């Protein structure tokens, strides 16, 4: 099932296989970002973290993911959340890739 993405702030999309390969945990994200249950969602092979409010948290998170060995664009991607309210976006993994 596709994950709805908010237009109010950035959302980080991470391949679940990359997340697991790097040994990352939900608890690490909760500790670093103080996430609510709705701000860390898993559907199929995709993890959505956000909306992430505050530019510092996003920049720091991207740096931490790269330090853990994940590659921007191949393993994770940030959607800005900068689109009009009348547009609804949904994300899901492509199992053929």
Backbone as XML, in Angstrom:
<?xml version="1.0"?>
<chain id="A" units="angstrom">
  <residue number="1" name="UNK">
    <atom name="N" x="0.844" y="-1.179" z="0.000"/>
    <atom name="CA" x="0.000" y="0.000" z="0.000"/>
    <atom name="C" x="0.891" y="1.245" z="0.000"/>
  </residue>
  <residue number="2" name="UNK">
    <atom name="N" x="0.593" y="2.230" z="-0.815"/>
    <atom name="CA" x="1.393" y="3.462" z="-0.860"/>
    <atom name="C" x="1.296" y="4.255" z="0.437"/>
  </residue>
  <residue number="3" name="UNK">
    <atom name="N" x="2.386" y="4.930" z="0.772"/>
    <atom name="CA" x="2.437" y="5.792" z="1.947"/>
    <atom name="C" x="2.134" y="7.228" z="1.533"/>
  </residue>
  <residue number="4" name="UNK">
    <atom name="N" x="1.182" y="7.884" z="2.185"/>
    <atom name="CA" x="0.930" y="9.294" z="1.872"/>
    <atom name="C" x="2.089" y="10.150" z="2.369"/>
  </residue>
  <residue number="5" name="UNK">
    <atom name="N" x="2.455" y="11.163" z="1.594"/>
    <atom name="CA" x="3.559" y="12.053" z="1.953"/>
    <atom name="C" x="3.018" y="13.454" z="2.195"/>
  </residue>
  <residue number="6" name="UNK">
    <atom name="N" x="3.414" y="14.067" z="3.308"/>
    <atom name="CA" x="2.896" y="15.395" z="3.639"/>
    <atom name="C" x="3.586" y="16.493" z="2.833"/>
  </residue>
  <residue number="7" name="UNK">
    <atom name="N" x="2.862" y="17.578" z="2.594"/>
    <atom name="CA" x="3.429" y="18.717" z="1.883"/>
    <atom name="C" x="3.914" y="19.799" z="2.839"/>
  </residue>
  <residue number="8" name="UNK">
    <atom name="N" x="3.948" y="19.500" z="4.122"/>
    <atom name="CA" x="4.289" y="20.512" z="5.119"/>
    <atom name="C" x="5.763" y="20.550" z="5.491"/>
  </residue>
  <residue number="9" name="UNK">
    <atom name="N" x="6.492" y="19.466" z="5.250"/>
    <atom name="CA" x="7.909" y="19.385" z="5.627"/>
    <atom name="C" x="8.517" y="18.193" z="4.896"/>
  </residue>
  <residue number="10" name="UNK">
    <atom name="N" x="9.854" y="18.124" z="4.860"/>
    <atom name="CA" x="10.504" y="17.016" z="4.156"/>
    <atom name="C" x="10.199" y="15.651" z="4.771"/>
  </residue>
  <residue number="11" name="UNK">
    <atom name="N" x="10.220" y="14.646" z="3.904"/>
    <atom name="CA" x="10.110" y="13.251" z="4.314"/>
    <atom name="C" x="11.296" y="12.509" z="3.714"/>
  </residue>
  <residue number="12" name="UNK">
    <atom name="N" x="11.921" y="11.669" z="4.517"/>
    <atom name="CA" x="13.044" y="10.864" z="4.060"/>
    <atom name="C" x="12.535" y="9.468" z="3.750"/>
  </residue>
  <residue number="13" name="UNK">
    <atom name="N" x="12.807" y="8.992" z="2.545"/>
    <atom name="CA" x="12.410" y="7.651" z="2.131"/>
    <atom name="C" x="13.661" y="6.790" z="2.078"/>
  </residue>
  <residue number="14" name="UNK">
    <atom name="N" x="13.619" y="5.638" z="2.748"/>
    <atom name="CA" x="14.781" y="4.761" z="2.850"/>
    <atom name="C" x="14.382" y="3.364" z="2.418"/>
  </residue>
  <residue number="15" name="UNK">
    <atom name="N" x="15.220" y="2.736" z="1.615"/>
    <atom name="CA" x="14.994" y="1.330" z="1.277"/>
    <atom name="C" x="15.196" y="0.501" z="2.536"/>
  </residue>
  <residue number="16" name="UNK">
    <atom name="N" x="14.245" y="-0.340" z="2.828"/>
    <atom name="CA" x="14.303" y="-1.163" z="4.032"/>
    <atom name="C" x="15.544" y="-2.058" z="4.025"/>
  </residue>
  <residue number="17" name="UNK">
    <atom name="N" x="15.916" y="-2.589" z="2.872"/>
    <atom name="CA" x="17.099" y="-3.458" z="2.788"/>
    <atom name="C" x="18.373" y="-2.689" z="3.140"/>
  </residue>
  <residue number="18" name="UNK">
    <atom name="N" x="18.481" y="-1.440" z="2.734"/>
    <atom name="CA" x="19.653" y="-0.619" z="3.065"/>
    <atom name="C" x="19.663" y="-0.284" z="4.553"/>
  </residue>
  <residue number="19" name="UNK">
    <atom name="N" x="18.494" y="0.018" z="5.088"/>
    <atom name="CA" x="18.340" y="0.320" z="6.512"/>
    <atom name="C" x="18.834" y="-0.856" z="7.350"/>
  </residue>
  <residue number="20" name="UNK">
    <atom name="N" x="18.400" y="-2.048" z="6.985"/>
    <atom name="CA" x="18.790" y="-3.248" z="7.720"/>
    <atom name="C" x="20.260" y="-3.586" z="7.497"/>
  </residue>
  <residue number="21" name="UNK">
    <atom name="N" x="20.741" y="-3.424" z="6.278"/>
    <atom name="CA" x="22.143" y="-3.706" z="5.963"/>
    <atom name="C" x="23.088" y="-2.851" z="6.803"/>
  </residue>
  <residue number="22" name="UNK">
    <atom name="N" x="22.706" y="-1.612" z="7.048"/>
    <atom name="CA" x="23.523" y="-0.687" z="7.828"/>
    <atom name="C" x="23.377" y="-0.908" z="9.337"/>
  </residue>
  <residue number="23" name="UNK">
    <atom name="N" x="22.466" y="-1.804" z="9.730"/>
    <atom name="CA" x="22.267" y="-2.076" z="11.156"/>
    <atom name="C" x="21.557" y="-0.961" z="11.895"/>
  </residue>
  <residue number="24" name="UNK">
    <atom name="N" x="20.758" y="-0.177" z="11.168"/>
    <atom name="CA" x="20.016" y="0.919" z="11.791"/>
    <atom name="C" x="18.780" y="0.382" z="12.497"/>
  </residue>
  <residue number="25" name="UNK">
    <atom name="N" x="18.301" y="1.132" z="13.489"/>
    <atom name="CA" x="17.103" y="0.728" z="14.226"/>
    <atom name="C" x="16.138" y="1.901" z="14.356"/>
  </residue>
  <residue number="26" name="UNK">
    <atom name="N" x="14.907" y="1.555" z="14.552"/>
    <atom name="CA" x="13.872" y="2.575" z="14.802"/>
    <atom name="C" x="14.213" y="3.362" z="16.060"/>
  </residue>
  <residue number="27" name="UNK">
    <atom name="N" x="14.747" y="2.683" z="17.062"/>
    <atom name="CA" x="15.083" y="3.346" z="18.325"/>
    <atom name="C" x="16.111" y="4.461" z="18.120"/>
  </residue>
  <residue number="28" name="UNK">
    <atom name="N" x="17.052" y="4.267" z="17.217"/>
    <atom name="CA" x="18.045" y="5.307" z="16.927"/>
    <atom name="C" x="17.376" y="6.553" z="16.366"/>
  </residue>
  <residue number="29" name="UNK">
    <atom name="N" x="16.425" y="6.358" z="15.485"/>
    <atom name="CA" x="15.723" y="7.492" z="14.888"/>
    <atom name="C" x="14.850" y="8.184" z="15.925"/>
  </residue>
  <residue number="30" name="UNK">
    <atom name="N" x="14.173" y="7.399" z="16.752"/>
    <atom name="CA" x="13.339" y="7.983" z="17.802"/>
    <atom name="C" x="14.180" y="8.822" z="18.754"/>
  </residue>
  <residue number="31" name="UNK">
    <atom name="N" x="15.329" y="8.292" z="19.147"/>
    <atom name="CA" x="16.205" y="9.013" z="20.083"/>
    <atom name="C" x="16.733" y="10.307" z="19.467"/>
  </residue>
  <residue number="32" name="UNK">
    <atom name="N" x="17.144" y="10.240" z="18.216"/>
    <atom name="CA" x="17.728" y="11.410" z="17.566"/>
    <atom name="C" x="16.691" y="12.471" z="17.204"/>
  </residue>
  <residue number="33" name="UNK">
    <atom name="N" x="15.490" y="12.033" z="16.829"/>
    <atom name="CA" x="14.504" y="12.972" z="16.287"/>
    <atom name="C" x="13.241" y="13.123" z="17.122"/>
  </residue>
  <residue number="34" name="UNK">
    <atom name="N" x="13.052" y="12.270" z="18.118"/>
    <atom name="CA" x="11.839" y="12.346" z="18.928"/>
    <atom name="C" x="10.588" y="12.113" z="18.097"/>
  </residue>
  <residue number="35" name="UNK">
    <atom name="N" x="10.577" y="11.059" z="17.303"/>
    <atom name="CA" x="9.480" y="10.793" z="16.376"/>
    <atom name="C" x="8.222" y="10.285" z="17.066"/>
  </residue>
  <residue number="36" name="UNK">
    <atom name="N" x="7.091" y="10.608" z="16.480"/>
    <atom name="CA" x="5.828" y="10.024" z="16.899"/>
    <atom name="C" x="5.640" y="8.729" z="16.099"/>
  </residue>
  <residue number="37" name="UNK">
    <atom name="N" x="4.708" y="7.874" z="16.478"/>
    <atom name="CA" x="4.481" y="6.649" z="15.695"/>
    <atom name="C" x="4.165" y="6.913" z="14.222"/>
  </residue>
  <residue number="38" name="UNK">
    <atom name="N" x="3.505" y="8.017" z="13.930"/>
    <atom name="CA" x="3.131" y="8.334" z="12.551"/>
    <atom name="C" x="4.285" y="8.933" z="11.738"/>
  </residue>
  <residue number="39" name="UNK">
    <atom name="N" x="5.401" y="9.221" z="12.382"/>
    <atom name="CA" x="6.534" y="9.824" z="11.677"/>
    <atom name="C" x="7.597" y="8.803" z="11.285"/>
  </residue>
  <residue number="40" name="UNK">
    <atom name="N" x="7.361" y="7.539" z="11.563"/>
    <atom name="CA" x="8.240" y="6.453" z="11.117"/>
    <atom name="C" x="7.329" y="5.347" z="10.634"/>
  </residue>
  <residue number="41" name="UNK">
    <atom name="N" x="7.179" y="5.251" z="9.317"/>
    <atom name="CA" x="6.232" y="4.300" z="8.744"/>
    <atom name="C" x="6.971" y="3.326" z="7.833"/>
  </residue>
  <residue number="42" name="UNK">
    <atom name="N" x="6.562" y="2.063" z="7.912"/>
    <atom name="CA" x="7.148" y="1.022" z="7.070"/>
    <atom name="C" x="6.033" y="0.372" z="6.274"/>
  </residue>
  <residue number="43" name="UNK">
    <atom name="N" x="6.247" y="0.280" z="4.981"/>
    <atom name="CA" x="5.293" y="-0.387" z="4.106"/>
    <atom name="C" x="6.088" y="-1.138" z="3.055"/>
  </residue>
  <residue number="44" name="UNK">
    <atom name="N" x="5.973" y="-2.450" z="3.047"/>
    <atom name="CA" x="6.732" y="-3.251" z="2.108"/>
    <atom name="C" x="8.219" y="-3.058" z="2.321"/>
  </residue>
  <residue number="45" name="UNK">
    <atom name="N" x="8.924" y="-2.688" z="1.272"/>
    <atom name="CA" x="10.376" y="-2.506" z="1.334"/>
    <atom name="C" x="10.765" y="-1.037" z="1.457"/>
  </residue>
  <residue number="46" name="UNK">
    <atom name="N" x="9.832" y="-0.198" z="1.943"/>
    <atom name="CA" x="10.077" y="1.235" z="2.027"/>
    <atom name="C" x="9.808" y="1.753" z="3.439"/>
  </residue>
  <residue number="47" name="UNK">
    <atom name="N" x="10.697" y="2.619" z="3.892"/>
    <atom name="CA" x="10.535" y="3.296" z="5.183"/>
    <atom name="C" x="10.397" y="4.783" z="4.903"/>
  </residue>
  <residue number="48" name="UNK">
    <atom name="N" x="9.407" y="5.414" z="5.505"/>
    <atom name="CA" x="9.211" y="6.859" z="5.387"/>
    <atom name="C" x="9.405" y="7.477" z="6.771"/>
  </residue>
  <residue number="49" name="UNK">
    <atom name="N" x="10.330" y="8.422" z="6.851"/>
    <atom name="CA" x="10.609" y="9.126" z="8.105"/>
    <atom name="C" x="10.230" y="10.585" z="7.892"/>
  </residue>
  <residue number="50" name="UNK">
    <atom name="N" x="9.249" y="11.039" z="8.652"/>
    <atom name="CA" x="8.848" y="12.427" z="8.524"/>
    <atom name="C" x="7.349" y="12.574" z="8.667"/>
  </residue>
  <residue number="51" name="UNK">
    <atom name="N" x="6.894" y="13.788" z="8.646"/>
    <atom name="CA" x="7.606" y="14.985" z="8.211"/>
    <atom name="C" x="8.683" y="15.404" z="9.214"/>
  </residue>
  <residue number="52" name="UNK">
    <atom name="N" x="9.812" y="15.884" z="8.667"/>
    <atom name="CA" x="10.948" y="16.326" z="9.478"/>
    <atom name="C" x="10.960" y="17.844" z="9.504"/>
  </residue>
  <residue number="53" name="UNK">
    <atom name="N" x="10.676" y="18.388" z="10.657"/>
    <atom name="CA" x="10.601" y="19.838" z="10.803"/>
    <atom name="C" x="11.958" y="20.346" z="11.278"/>
  </residue>
  <residue number="54" name="UNK">
    <atom name="N" x="12.471" y="21.362" z="10.609"/>
    <atom name="CA" x="13.768" y="21.935" z="10.961"/>
    <atom name="C" x="14.859" y="21.417" z="10.045"/>
  </residue>
  <residue number="55" name="UNK">
    <atom name="N" x="15.522" y="22.325" z="9.359"/>
    <atom name="CA" x="16.525" y="21.930" z="8.387"/>
    <atom name="C" x="17.706" y="21.206" z="9.015"/>
  </residue>
  <residue number="56" name="UNK">
    <atom name="N" x="18.057" y="21.555" z="10.241"/>
    <atom name="CA" x="19.200" y="20.921" z="10.899"/>
    <atom name="C" x="18.994" y="19.428" z="11.052"/>
  </residue>
  <residue number="57" name="UNK">
    <atom name="N" x="17.790" y="19.033" z="11.454"/>
    <atom name="CA" x="17.542" y="17.609" z="11.670"/>
    <atom name="C" x="17.685" y="16.825" z="10.380"/>
  </residue>
  <residue number="58" name="UNK">
    <atom name="N" x="17.242" y="17.359" z="9.269"/>
    <atom name="CA" x="17.340" y="16.663" z="7.995"/>
    <atom name="C" x="18.793" y="16.561" z="7.538"/>
  </residue>
  <residue number="59" name="UNK">
    <atom name="N" x="19.527" y="17.654" z="7.584"/>
    <atom name="CA" x="20.936" y="17.638" z="7.188"/>
    <atom name="C" x="21.753" y="16.695" z="8.037"/>
  </residue>
  <residue number="60" name="UNK">
    <atom name="N" x="21.517" y="16.714" z="9.330"/>
    <atom name="CA" x="22.231" y="15.817" z="10.242"/>
    <atom name="C" x="21.875" y="14.367" z="9.945"/>
  </residue>
  <residue number="61" name="UNK">
    <atom name="N" x="20.617" y="14.102" z="9.692"/>
    <atom name="CA" x="20.167" y="12.741" z="9.418"/>
    <atom name="C" x="20.784" y="12.207" z="8.121"/>
  </residue>
  <residue number="62" name="UNK">
    <atom name="N" x="20.828" y="13.027" z="7.091"/>
    <atom name="CA" x="21.448" y="12.611" z="5.832"/>
    <atom name="C" x="22.923" y="12.301" z="6.047"/>
  </residue>
  <residue number="63" name="UNK">
    <atom name="N" x="23.616" y="13.134" z="6.790"/>
    <atom name="CA" x="25.033" y="12.893" z="7.075"/>
    <atom name="C" x="25.221" y="11.587" z="7.837"/>
  </residue>
  <residue number="64" name="UNK">
    <atom name="N" x="24.356" y="11.319" z="8.805"/>
    <atom name="CA" x="24.461" y="10.078" z="9.583"/>
    <atom name="C" x="24.207" y="8.850" z="8.717"/>
  </residue>
  <residue number="65" name="UNK">
    <atom name="N" x="23.249" y="8.939" z="7.813"/>
    <atom name="CA" x="22.974" y="7.816" z="6.921"/>
    <atom name="C" x="24.164" y="7.559" z="5.992"/>
  </residue>
  <residue number="66" name="UNK">
    <atom name="N" x="24.777" y="8.609" z="5.486"/>
    <atom name="CA" x="25.944" y="8.444" z="4.624"/>
    <atom name="C" x="27.125" y="7.872" z="5.404"/>
  </residue>
  <residue number="67" name="UNK">
    <atom name="N" x="27.294" y="8.305" z="6.643"/>
    <atom name="CA" x="28.352" y="7.747" z="7.502"/>
    <atom name="C" x="28.116" y="6.266" z="7.774"/>
  </residue>
  <residue number="68" name="UNK">
    <atom name="N" x="26.870" y="5.847" z="7.793"/>
    <atom name="CA" x="26.530" y="4.438" z="8.027"/>
    <atom name="C" x="26.691" y="3.597" z="6.755"/>
  </residue>
  <residue number="69" name="UNK">
    <atom name="N" x="27.077" y="4.243" z="5.644"/>
    <atom name="CA" x="27.322" y="3.515" z="4.407"/>
    <atom name="C" x="26.201" y="3.552" z="3.398"/>
  </residue>
  <residue number="70" name="UNK">
    <atom name="N" x="25.145" y="4.296" z="3.666"/>
    <atom name="CA" x="24.050" y="4.400" z="2.708"/>
    <atom name="C" x="24.369" y="5.471" z="1.673"/>
  </residue>
  <residue number="71" name="UNK">
    <atom name="N" x="23.942" y="5.252" z="0.453"/>
    <atom name="CA" x="24.194" y="6.191" z="-0.640"/>
    <atom name="C" x="22.925" y="6.974" z="-0.951"/>
  </residue>
  <residue number="72" name="UNK">
    <atom name="N" x="23.079" y="8.320" z="-0.965"/>
    <atom name="CA" x="21.954" y="9.169" z="-1.312"/>
    <atom name="C" x="21.484" y="8.815" z="-2.721"/>
  </residue>
  <residue number="73" name="UNK">
    <atom name="N" x="20.241" y="8.738" z="-2.903"/>
    <atom name="CA" x="19.529" y="8.437" z="-4.132"/>
    <atom name="C" x="19.395" y="6.933" z="-4.351"/>
  </residue>
  <residue number="74" name="UNK">
    <atom name="N" x="20.463" y="6.153" z="-4.170"/>
    <atom name="CA" x="20.366" y="4.703" z="-4.358"/>
    <atom name="C" x="19.711" y="4.018" z="-3.156"/>
  </residue>
  <residue number="75" name="UNK">
    <atom name="N" x="20.020" y="4.475" z="-1.949"/>
    <atom name="CA" x="19.497" y="3.847" z="-0.734"/>
    <atom name="C" x="18.440" y="4.688" z="-0.021"/>
  </residue>
  <residue number="76" name="UNK">
    <atom name="N" x="18.537" y="5.990" z="-0.162"/>
    <atom name="CA" x="17.562" y="6.877" z="0.483"/>
    <atom name="C" x="17.423" y="8.147" z="-0.337"/>
  </residue>
  <residue number="77" name="UNK">
    <atom name="N" x="16.313" y="8.841" z="-0.089"/>
    <atom name="CA" x="15.998" y="10.033" z="-0.861"/>
    <atom name="C" x="15.103" y="10.936" z="-0.025"/>
  </residue>
  <residue number="78" name="UNK">
    <atom name="N" x="15.299" y="12.227" z="-0.165"/>
    <atom name="CA" x="14.505" y="13.203" z="0.577"/>
    <atom name="C" x="13.554" y="13.920" z="-0.368"/>
  </residue>
  <residue number="79" name="UNK">
    <atom name="N" x="12.275" y="13.918" z="-0.007"/>
    <atom name="CA" x="11.288" y="14.716" z="-0.739"/>
    <atom name="C" x="11.020" y="15.974" z="0.075"/>
  </residue>
  <residue number="80" name="UNK">
    <atom name="N" x="11.091" y="17.108" z="-0.563"/>
    <atom name="CA" x="11.098" y="18.400" z="0.119"/>
    <atom name="C" x="9.838" y="18.725" z="0.906"/>
  </residue>
  <residue number="81" name="UNK">
    <atom name="N" x="8.702" y="18.189" z="0.506"/>
    <atom name="CA" x="7.456" y="18.598" z="1.143"/>
    <atom name="C" x="7.011" y="19.966" z="0.659"/>
  </residue>
  <residue number="82" name="UNK">
    <atom name="N" x="7.581" y="20.410" z="-0.435"/>
    <atom name="CA" x="7.284" y="21.735" z="-0.955"/>
    <atom name="C" x="6.422" y="21.612" z="-2.213"/>
  </residue>
  <residue number="83" name="UNK">
    <atom name="N" x="5.147" y="21.318" z="-1.995"/>
    <atom name="CA" x="4.196" y="21.280" z="-3.098"/>
    <atom name="C" x="2.855" y="21.774" z="-2.579"/>
  </residue>
  <residue number="84" name="UNK">
    <atom name="N" x="1.953" y="22.158" z="-3.477"/>
    <atom name="CA" x="0.692" y="22.762" z="-3.036"/>
    <atom name="C" x="-0.206" y="21.773" z="-2.290"/>
  </residue>
  <residue number="85" name="UNK">
    <atom name="N" x="-1.043" y="22.333" z="-1.439"/>
    <atom name="CA" x="-1.961" y="21.512" z="-0.633"/>
    <atom name="C" x="-2.909" y="20.681" z="-1.484"/>
  </residue>
  <residue number="86" name="UNK">
    <atom name="N" x="-3.238" y="21.152" z="-2.663"/>
    <atom name="CA" x="-4.207" y="20.440" z="-3.498"/>
    <atom name="C" x="-3.608" y="19.200" z="-4.166"/>
  </residue>
  <residue number="87" name="UNK">
    <atom name="N" x="-2.299" y="18.997" z="-4.040"/>
    <atom name="CA" x="-1.642" y="17.841" z="-4.639"/>
    <atom name="C" x="-1.317" y="16.816" z="-3.555"/>
  </residue>
  <residue number="88" name="UNK">
    <atom name="N" x="-1.764" y="15.577" z="-3.740"/>
    <atom name="CA" x="-1.456" y="14.503" z="-2.797"/>
    <atom name="C" x="-0.470" y="13.561" z="-3.455"/>
  </residue>
  <residue number="89" name="UNK">
    <atom name="N" x="0.621" y="13.269" z="-2.749"/>
    <atom name="CA" x="1.637" y="12.352" z="-3.244"/>
    <atom name="C" x="1.693" y="11.117" z="-2.366"/>
  </residue>
  <residue number="90" name="UNK">
    <atom name="N" x="1.935" y="9.977" z="-2.999"/>
    <atom name="CA" x="2.054" y="8.705" z="-2.310"/>
    <atom name="C" x="3.338" y="8.036" z="-2.791"/>
  </residue>
  <residue number="91" name="UNK">
    <atom name="N" x="3.984" y="7.280" z="-1.912"/>
    <atom name="CA" x="5.210" y="6.585" z="-2.283"/>
    <atom name="C" x="5.069" y="5.095" z="-1.954"/>
  </residue>
  <residue number="92" name="UNK">
    <atom name="N" x="5.673" y="4.270" z="-2.813"/>
    <atom name="CA" x="5.761" y="2.855" z="-2.537"/>
    <atom name="C" x="6.991" y="2.322" z="-3.267"/>
  </residue>
  <residue number="93" name="UNK">
    <atom name="N" x="7.514" y="1.204" z="-2.790"/>
    <atom name="CA" x="8.686" y="0.633" z="-3.424"/>
    <atom name="C" x="8.300" y="-0.061" z="-4.727"/>
  </residue>
  <residue number="94" name="UNK">
    <atom name="N" x="9.275" y="-0.205" z="-5.595"/>
    <atom name="CA" x="9.096" y="-0.911" z="-6.844"/>
    <atom name="C" x="9.785" y="-2.260" z="-6.699"/>
  </residue>
  <residue number="95" name="UNK">
    <atom name="N" x="9.050" y="-3.329" z="-6.480"/>
    <atom name="CA" x="9.668" y="-4.627" z="-6.209"/>
    <atom name="C" x="10.502" y="-5.165" z="-7.369"/>
  </residue>
  <residue number="96" name="UNK">
    <atom name="N" x="10.352" y="-4.604" z="-8.571"/>
    <atom name="CA" x="11.142" y="-5.081" z="-9.709"/>
    <atom name="C" x="12.540" y="-4.487" z="-9.736"/>
  </residue>
  <residue number="97" name="UNK">
    <atom name="N" x="12.849" y="-3.578" z="-8.811"/>
    <atom name="CA" x="14.156" y="-2.919" z="-8.784"/>
    <atom name="C" x="14.972" y="-3.350" z="-7.618"/>
  </residue>
</chain>
